[in-house]
């Protein structure tokens, strides 16, 4: 079947109706673009209103505290292991001669 070709309006009434339809379409396009602009502005405002959290206990300080606690746990564990479980005095763990003796025993050198 042959396709129907759109013909231009012949009467003034038809032209007027066509113009009104085109104007209505333009109005709805303008309204839609205004609404999307409003949404974009609201999103920007929400992003700009985002509050940043101020840390009371900074990350660098947390790292230092963790390292200090780890070192204290290592020394405390060594003192308990050497003094309570072993037969030595706990303060001897902090002496260099004790560690040299332990290394000699482990490596089997006299």
DRENKOLLO-425927 format. One record per residue: x, y, z of N, C-alpha, C in turn. Coordinates in Angstrom, 3 decimals, padded with zeros to 6 digits, m for minus. Example, Ala and Ser with C-alpha at 12.3 -4.5 7.8 and 13.67 -1.06 7.14 Angstrom:
DRENKOLLO-425927
- 013.190:m005.690:007.800:012.300:m004.500:007.800:013.200:m003.300:007.800 $
- 012.850:m002.250:007.080:013.670:m001.060:007.140:012.900:000.030:007.870 $
***
This chain:
DRENKOLLO-425927
- 000.842:m001.169:000.000:000.000:000.000:000.000:000.885:001.229:000.000 $
- 000.505:002.208:m000.726:001.305:003.439:m000.753:001.144:004.204:000.554 $
- 002.243:004.827:000.971:002.206:005.604:002.210:001.503:006.922:001.956 $
- 000.806:007.374:002.988:000.114:008.657:002.868:001.099:009.766:003.147 $
- 001.148:010.702:002.263:002.020:011.846:002.459:001.269:012.896:003.248 $
- 002.016:013.530:004.157:001.382:014.586:004.924:001.316:015.824:004.047 $
- 000.173:016.341:003.965:m000.010:017.557:003.175:m000.091:018.726:004.115 $
- 000.275:019.874:003.626:000.211:021.064:004.447:m001.240:021.480:004.582 $
- m001.558:022.108:005.730:m002.942:022.533:005.910:m003.345:023.562:004.843 $
- m004.527:023.389:004.394:m004.981:024.278:003.324:m005.799:025.436:003.856 $
- m006.551:025.216:004.871:m007.390:026.302:005.371:m006.712:027.022:006.520 $
- m007.217:028.217:006.800:m006.657:029.008:007.907:m006.892:028.330:009.239 $
- m008.003:027.705:009.393:m008.321:027.020:010.647:m007.343:025.886:010.922 $
- m007.037:025.139:009.877:m006.087:024.042:010.029:m004.698:024.571:010.369 $
- m004.316:025.679:009.722:m003.006:026.269:010.026:m002.953:026.768:011.462 $
- m004.026:027.397:011.889:m004.093:027.907:013.259:m004.000:026.757:014.262 $
- m004.714:025.676:013.999:m004.653:024.514:014.885:m003.248:023.929:014.942 $
- m002.594:023.855:013.785:m001.234:023.339:013.728:m000.278:024.235:014.517 $
- m000.443:025.542:014.412:000.403:026.483:015.157:000.171:026.328:016.661 $
- m001.081:026.163:017.064:m001.385:025.989:018.485:m000.752:024.703:019.017 $
- m000.799:023.646:018.234:m000.193:022.387:018.650:001.320:022.548:018.819 $
- 001.944:023.235:017.876:003.388:023.450:017.957:003.741:024.304:019.173 $
- 002.922:025.331:019.445:003.184:026.171:020.614:003.021:025.372:021.902 $
- 002.014:024.519:021.954:001.805:023.690:023.149:002.971:022.733:023.356 $
- 003.481:022.174:022.262:004.624:021.280:022.368:005.847:022.029:022.879 $
- 006.075:023.245:022.394:007.211:024.048:022.855:007.073:024.390:024.330 $
- 005.843:024.705:024.767:005.613:025.029:026.179:005.926:023.835:027.068 $
- 005.474:022.650:026.649:005.743:021.475:027.480:007.236:021.165:027.514 $
- 007.949:021.382:026.407:009.392:021.179:026.399:010.074:022.163:027.339 $
- 009.637:023.430:027.306:010.223:024.445:028.197:009.962:024.116:029.652 $
- 008.730:023.651:029.958:008.399:023.301:031.338:009.246:022.122:031.807 $
- 009.434:021.141:030.934:010.238:019.977:031.306:011.686:020.381:031.560 $
- 012.222:021.254:030.716:013.610:021.676:030.918:013.750:022.505:032.190 $
- 012.737:023.314:032.515:012.781:024.087:033.761:012.753:023.166:034.964 $
- 011.946:022.109:034.886:011.874:021.173:036.012:013.197:020.436:036.191 $
- 013.821:020.045:035.091:015.112:019.372:035.226:016.175:020.332:035.765 $
- 016.093:021.606:035.389:017.019:022.594:035.932:016.828:022.734:037.435 $
- 015.569:022.712:037.888:015.293:022.807:039.322:015.872:021.612:040.061 $
- 015.701:020.434:039.479:016.223:019.229:040.115:017.745:019.297:040.196 $
- 018.383:019.757:039.132:019.838:019.884:039.138:020.303:020.869:040.208 $
- 019.583:021.997:040.338:019.945:022.978:041.358:019.798:022.382:042.754 $
- 018.724:021.616:042.971:018.512:021.001:044.274:019.621:020.003:044.588 $
- 020.046:019.241:043.586:021.136:018.294:043.799:022.423:019.017:044.157 $
- 022.713:020.125:043.472:023.915:020.901:043.779:023.847:021.462:045.192 $
- 022.662:021.930:045.590:022.520:022.479:046.935:022.723:021.391:047.979 $
- 022.210:020.192:047.716:022.392:019.098:048.663:023.862:018.749:048.795 $
- 024.577:018.733:047.669:025.999:018.425:047.722:026.768:019.499:048.472 $
- 026.386:020.761:048.282:027.104:021.837:048.955:026.762:021.890:050.441 $
- 025.582:021.381:050.814:025.176:021.384:052.212:025.745:020.200:052.980 $
- 026.417:019.282:052.289:026.950:018.102:052.931:027.947:018.504:054.005 $
- 027.724:018.006:055.186:028.600:018.340:056.300:029.776:017.386:056.345 $
- 030.947:017.944:056.560:032.145:017.138:056.703:032.373:016.878:058.177 $
- 032.778:015.658:058.479:032.965:015.254:059.864:034.376:015.602:060.316 $
- 034.469:016.300:061.408:035.772:016.651:061.970:036.151:015.566:062.952 $
- 037.299:014.975:062.724:037.734:013.874:063.570:038.362:014.421:064.853 $
- 037.885:013.915:065.974:038.429:014.321:067.260:039.745:013.598:067.513 $
- 039.818:012.358:067.049:040.990:011.511:067.222:041.568:011.249:065.830 $
- 042.522:012.093:065.375:043.000:012.010:063.993:043.629:010.651:063.651 $
- 043.663:010.363:062.371:044.158:009.073:061.900:045.628:008.885:062.255 $
- 046.447:009.930:062.071:047.871:009.797:062.380:048.086:009.480:063.851 $
- 047.231:010.035:064.729:047.344:009.752:066.159:046.896:008.321:066.457 $
- 045.894:007.847:065.733:045.447:006.462:065.902:046.569:005.493:065.562 $
- 047.298:005.769:064.479:048.398:004.889:064.075:049.473:004.846:065.160 $
- 049.806:006.002:065.705:050.820:006.060:066.765:050.359:005.294:067.998 $
- 049.094:005.465:068.368:048.561:004.768:069.544:048.593:003.257:069.326 $
- 048.236:002.795:068.139:048.259:001.356:067.849:049.683:000.825:067.930 $
- 050.651:001.570:067.401:052.046:001.122:067.477:052.544:001.060:068.921 $
- 052.185:002.044:069.732:052.608:002.054:071.139:051.972:000.894:071.897 $
- 050.701:000.653:071.662:050.016:m000.459:072.343:050.615:m001.797:071.904 $
- 050.950:m001.914:070.620:051.557:m003.157:070.133:052.919:m003.392:070.785 $
- 053.729:m002.344:070.888:055.040:m002.471:071.527:054.886:m002.848:073.002 $
- 053.926:m002.231:073.680:053.696:m002.548:075.092:053.235:m004.002:075.249 $
- 052.396:m004.467:074.337:051.935:m005.861:074.403:053.091:m006.821:074.161 $
- 053.990:m006.474:073.241:055.157:m007.324:072.975:056.057:m007.421:074.202 $
- 056.347:m006.282:074.802:057.212:m006.278:075.995:056.529:m006.991:077.150 $
- 055.238:m006.723:077.330:054.500:m007.390:078.417:054.440:m008.893:078.225 $
- 054.216:m009.333:076.988:054.182:m010.770:076.716:055.534:m011.426:076.947 $
- 056.604:m010.729:076.554:057.950:m011.276:076.781:058.254:m011.373:078.274 $
- 057.850:m010.369:079.034:058.093:m010.390:080.488:057.309:m011.520:081.151 $
- 056.075:m011.698:080.723:055.268:m012.779:081.306:055.862:m014.142:080.912 $
- 056.221:m014.274:079.645:056.787:m015.545:079.202:058.107:m015.873:079.874 $
- 058.974:m014.906:080.043:060.294:m015.147:080.633:060.228:m015.245:082.154 $
- 059.386:m014.409:082.768:059.361:m014.363:084.232:058.370:m015.319:084.857 $
- 057.178:m015.441:084.327:056.142:m016.265:084.954:056.230:m017.706:084.448 $
- 056.243:m017.866:083.134:056.290:m019.219:082.573:057.694:m019.797:082.728 $
- 058.706:m018.977:082.453:060.105:m019.429:082.619:060.552:m019.261:084.059 $
- 061.845:m019.443:084.275:062.364:m019.368:085.643:063.126:m018.084:085.929 $
- 063.125:m017.113:085.025:063.888:m015.887:085.217:063.057:m014.803:085.890 $
- 063.692:m013.667:086.080:062.964:m012.519:086.625:062.452:m011.686:085.438 $
- 061.251:m011.145:085.533:060.648:m010.440:084.391:061.460:m009.248:083.889 $
- 062.190:m008.566:084.753:062.944:m007.389:084.313:064.193:m007.753:083.516 $
- 064.611:m009.005:083.605:065.784:m009.432:082.847:065.508:m009.448:081.339 $
- 064.248:m009.451:080.953:063.888:m009.433:079.535:064.377:m008.147:078.890 $
- 064.459:m007.089:079.636:064.832:m005.795:079.082:066.346:m005.632:078.940 $
- 067.123:m006.594:079.387:068.575:m006.497:079.307:069.065:m007.107:077.993 $
- 070.116:m006.521:077.436:070.681:m006.978:076.167:071.355:m008.344:076.306 $
- 071.983:m008.611:077.458:072.672:m009.888:077.665:071.702:m011.062:077.590 $
- 070.486:m010.866:078.062:069.481:m011.932:078.022:069.155:m012.299:076.583 $
- 068.984:m011.316:075.742:068.645:m011.564:074.340:069.815:m012.175:073.583 $
- 071.029:m011.766:073.917:072.198:m012.394:073.296:072.266:m013.872:073.660 $
- 071.972:m014.193:074.920:071.973:m015.584:075.376:070.876:m016.387:074.661 $
- 069.688:m015.792:074.504:068.579:m016.474:073.818:068.935:m016.724:072.354 $
- 069.554:m015.759:071.701:069.957:m015.916:070.295:071.027:m016.997:070.164 $
- 071.954:m017.050:071.136:072.989:m018.095:071.119:072.353:m019.482:071.248 $
- 071.361:m019.602:072.095:070.687:m020.901:072.283:069.956:m021.304:071.006 $
- 069.288:m020.348:070.366:068.523:m020.651:069.158:069.432:m021.026:068.007 $
- 070.530:m020.319:067.856:071.423:m020.581:066.726:072.466:m021.657:067.048 $
- 072.459:m022.176:068.269:073.356:m023.249:068.705:074.840:m022.849:068.659 $
- 075.137:m021.605:068.924:076.530:m021.186:068.996:076.899:m020.980:070.455 $
- 078.112:m021.300:070.794:078.531:m021.197:072.189:079.478:m020.050:072.393 $
***
